[in-house]
Amino acid sequence: MQLSDHFTLAEFESADGAPMPAEVADNVRRLVVEALEPLRAEFGKPITIISGWRSQEHNEAVGGAPGSQHLSGKAADIRINGVDPAVVADAVDRLQRDGSIPKGGLGRYQTFTHVDIRGRLARWSG
């Protein structure tokens, strides 16, 4: 199912093949439309979804936080080809702070960036 011009629901499915609940799909759609599409426009490049929604079992298997935003479909770990994850994270921080995308979590990692729409700012490095 196409969520926007540049993202499909399949990109966000849990890697263990668990069926995505409808309320999670609604959150994923909001994440895409309100945060990821504006971020894609910022860079003018495709965004690769490393991890989107996670079932409880998959989240536990990968060592995800017990209350991870991935469990509700409000988070994605992303990569933009040719753009350093630190540059992506700086853009997410700026866009969240200036209200261009919803306030949320920002995880800085060496090979990807975590972005979520939890409704308040949260910052960490991994």
VEXSE-712656 format. One record per atom (N, C-alpha, C): residue in three letters; x, y, z. Coordinates in steps of 0.02 Angstrom, whole numbers, padded with zeros to 5 digits, always signed. Layout:
alaXYZ...
//
This chain:
met+00042-00059+00000met+00000+00000+00000met+00044+00062+00000gln+00030+00108-00044gln+00067+00171-00050gln+00044+00219+00005leu+00091+00243+00045leu+00075+00290+00099leu+00083+00363+00077ser+00128+00374+00030ser+00143+00441+00004ser+00177+00432-00063asp+00200+00486-00091asp+00234+00481-00156asp+00297+00438-00153his+00328+00434-00094his+00394+00402-00090his+00399+00343-00042phe+00345+00326-00007phe+00349+00272+00043phe+00290+00225+00036thr+00304+00161+00048thr+00251+00110+00050thr+00248+00080+00120leu+00191+00053+00137leu+00182+00021+00202leu+00230-00038+00211ala+00244-00073+00157ala+00288-00132+00160ala+00357-00115+00187glu+00380-00054+00175glu+00447-00033+00199glu+00450-00032+00276phe+00393-00028+00309phe+00390-00020+00381phe+00370-00084+00418glu+00358-00139+00382glu+00335-00200+00413glu+00389-00230+00458ser+00368-00264+00510ser+00414-00296+00556ser+00453-00351+00519ala+00518-00354+00532ala+00561-00402+00497ala+00545-00475+00513asp+00505-00487+00565asp+00487-00556+00581asp+00424-00579+00546gly+00394-00535+00504gly+00336-00554+00465gly+00270-00550+00502ala+00270-00525+00564ala+00208-00518+00602ala+00161-00470+00567pro+00095-00484+00569pro+00047-00438+00537pro+00043-00372+00576met+00041-00317+00538met+00038-00250+00568met-00034-00233+00586pro-00046-00216+00650pro-00113-00194+00669pro-00133-00129+00635ala-00198-00119+00624ala-00223-00060+00589ala-00203+00005+00624glu-00205+00007+00690glu-00188+00069+00725glu-00113+00085+00717val-00072+00034+00709val-00001+00045+00696val+00008+00074+00626ala-00028+00047+00577ala-00025+00072+00508ala-00044+00146+00506asp-00093+00166+00546asp-00112+00237+00549asp-00054+00280+00575asn-00019+00255+00626asn+00038+00292+00653asn+00095+00296+00602val+00106+00241+00566val+00159+00241+00515val+00142+00293+00461arg+00080+00295+00441arg+00059+00345+00391arg+00073+00416+00415arg+00058+00429+00478arg+00071+00495+00506arg+00147+00509+00508leu+00187+00461+00529leu+00259+00468+00529leu+00285+00486+00460val+00260+00451+00410val+00282+00463+00341val+00262+00533+00318val+00199+00549+00324val+00173+00612+00297val+00200+00673+00335glu+00202+00669+00401glu+00220+00727+00441glu+00294+00735+00454ala+00333+00680+00450ala+00404+00685+00466ala+00450+00663+00409leu+00438+00605+00381leu+00486+00578+00333leu+00482+00612+00264glu+00422+00628+00242glu+00417+00664+00178glu+00450+00734+00182pro+00438+00773+00236pro+00474+00837+00241pro+00550+00828+00245leu+00572+00775+00279leu+00644+00762+00284leu+00672+00744+00215arg+00635+00705+00178arg+00656+00687+00110arg+00661+00749+00067ala+00613+00794+00073ala+00614+00856+00035ala+00674+00899+00055glu+00692+00898+00118glu+00749+00936+00143glu+00814+00916+00107phe+00823+00851+00096phe+00884+00826+00066phe+00878+00814-00010gly+00816+00807-00034gly+00806+00794-00105gly+00832+00725-00126lys+00834+00679-00078lys+00859+00612-00091lys+00814+00561-00058pro+00811+00500-00086pro+00771+00447-00054pro+00796+00429+00016ile+00749+00408+00057ile+00764+00385+00125ile+00755+00310+00126thr+00805+00274+00152thr+00800+00202+00161thr+00778+00188+00232ile+00725+00147+00239ile+00701+00127+00305ile+00739+00065+00327ile+00779+00072+00379ile+00818+00016+00406ile+00773-00026+00452ser+00733+00008+00493ser+00687-00025+00538ser+00627+00021+00549gly+00567-00005+00538gly+00506+00033+00550gly+00469+00005+00609trp+00408-00019+00596trp+00370-00050+00650trp+00403-00116+00670arg+00402-00130+00734arg+00427-00194+00760arg+00373-00227+00802ser+00363-00291+00790ser+00320-00329+00835ser+00356-00334+00902gln+00319-00349+00954gln+00349-00356+01021gln+00406-00408+01019glu+00393-00463+00985glu+00443-00517+00982glu+00506-00494+00945his+00497-00460+00889his+00555-00436+00852his+00593-00382+00890asn+00556-00338+00923asn+00589-00286+00963asn+00632-00317+01017glu+00607-00369+01051glu+00646-00403+01102glu+00707-00438+01072ala+00698-00468+01013ala+00752-00505+00980ala+00810-00459+00960val+00795-00396+00943val+00848-00350+00922val+00872-00307+00980gly+00847-00318+01041gly+00869-00281+01099gly+00840-00210+01102gly+00781-00200+01071gly+00749-00135+01073gly+00724-00119+01143ala+00716-00055+01157ala+00691-00032+01222ala+00620-00059+01232pro+00603-00078+01294pro+00536-00105+01308pro+00479-00059+01286gly+00487+00006+01291gly+00435+00054+01271gly+00450+00088+01205ser+00488+00054+01162ser+00510+00084+01099ser+00453+00111+01058gln+00465+00168+01027gln+00415+00198+00982gln+00405+00155+00919his+00453+00111+00905his+00445+00064+00849his+00384+00018+00860leu+00369+00003+00922leu+00313-00042+00938leu+00245-00013+00918ser+00240+00053+00916ser+00177+00085+00898ser+00177+00112+00826gly+00231+00102+00790gly+00235+00127+00721gly+00251+00201+00717lys+00276+00229+00771lys+00291+00301+00771lys+00365+00316+00761ala+00405+00265+00742ala+00477+00274+00735ala+00504+00239+00674ala+00560+00266+00650ala+00597+00233+00596ala+00671+00246+00605asp+00711+00195+00592asp+00783+00203+00586asp+00796+00211+00512ile+00831+00265+00495ile+00837+00283+00424ile+00909+00295+00403arg+00919+00292+00338arg+00983+00308+00308arg+00968+00346+00243ile+01008+00396+00228ile+01003+00432+00165ile+01070+00422+00129asn+01068+00390+00071asn+01128+00373+00035asn+01170+00435+00020gly+01234+00432+00039gly+01279+00487+00026gly+01277+00543+00077val+01236+00535+00129val+01231+00587+00181val+01251+00557+00248asp+01299+00587+00281asp+01322+00562+00345asp+01264+00563+00395pro+01256+00509+00434pro+01201+00508+00483pro+01201+00568+00531ala+01259+00595+00546ala+01262+00654+00590ala+01229+00714+00557val+01236+00720+00492val+01205+00775+00455val+01129+00765+00454val+01107+00703+00444val+01035+00688+00446val+01007+00705+00515ala+01042+00683+00568ala+01020+00696+00636ala+01015+00771+00651asp+01064+00810+00627asp+01062+00882+00637asp+01001+00913+00604ala+00984+00888+00545ala+00925+00913+00509ala+00861+00894+00546val+00857+00832+00570val+00798+00811+00609val+00791+00855+00671asp+00845+00868+00706asp+00843+00909+00766asp+00816+00979+00749arg+00843+01009+00697arg+00821+01076+00677arg+00747+01077+00658leu+00726+01028+00617leu+00657+01026+00594leu+00608+01013+00651gln+00628+00971+00700gln+00584+00959+00758gln+00580+01022+00801arg+00635+01055+00810arg+00636+01114+00853arg+00600+01174+00822asp+00602+01180+00755asp+00568+01237+00724asp+00495+01222+00706gly+00472+01161+00721gly+00403+01143+00709gly+00387+01120+00638ser+00438+01111+00597ser+00426+01087+00528ser+00404+01014+00526ile+00426+00976+00576ile+00403+00907+00585ile+00386+00899+00659pro+00344+00849+00676pro+00323+00842+00745pro+00382+00830+00793lys+00374+00856+00853lys+00424+00844+00905lys+00428+00768+00917gly+00489+00746+00932gly+00497+00675+00944gly+00567+00657+00962gly+00581+00593+00957gly+00646+00566+00975gly+00695+00571+00917leu+00758+00577+00936leu+00813+00579+00888leu+00870+00538+00917gly+00885+00483+00884gly+00941+00441+00905gly+00997+00447+00854arg+01056+00464+00879arg+01115+00471+00836arg+01156+00407+00841tyr+01164+00375+00783tyr+01204+00314+00779tyr+01255+00323+00722gln+01306+00281+00722gln+01358+00289+00672gln+01335+00275+00601thr+01288+00228+00592thr+01269+00207+00525thr+01197+00225+00506phe+01158+00252+00552phe+01089+00270+00538phe+01065+00322+00588thr+01006+00348+00576thr+00974+00397+00621thr+00905+00372+00640his+00889+00375+00704his+00822+00358+00728his+00782+00423+00731val+00721+00420+00704val+00675+00477+00709val+00607+00451+00731asp+00575+00486+00778asp+00507+00466+00798asp+00465+00527+00812ile+00400+00514+00819ile+00351+00569+00828ile+00314+00561+00894arg+00350+00551+00947arg+00320+00539+01014arg+00285+00599+01043gly+00296+00659+01017gly+00261+00718+01042gly+00301+00762+01088arg+00361+00740+01106arg+00407+00781+01147arg+00477+00765+01125leu+00523+00812+01137leu+00592+00801+01118leu+00625+00750+01163ala+00662+00704+01134ala+00703+00656+01169ala+00766+00646+01127arg+00824+00644+01158arg+00887+00639+01122arg+00932+00587+01154trp+00967+00549+01113trp+01016+00500+01137trp+01064+00482+01081ser+01119+00451+01100ser+01168+00424+01052ser+01178+00351+01067gly+01192+00313+01015gly+01201+00241+01023gly+01267+00218+00996
//
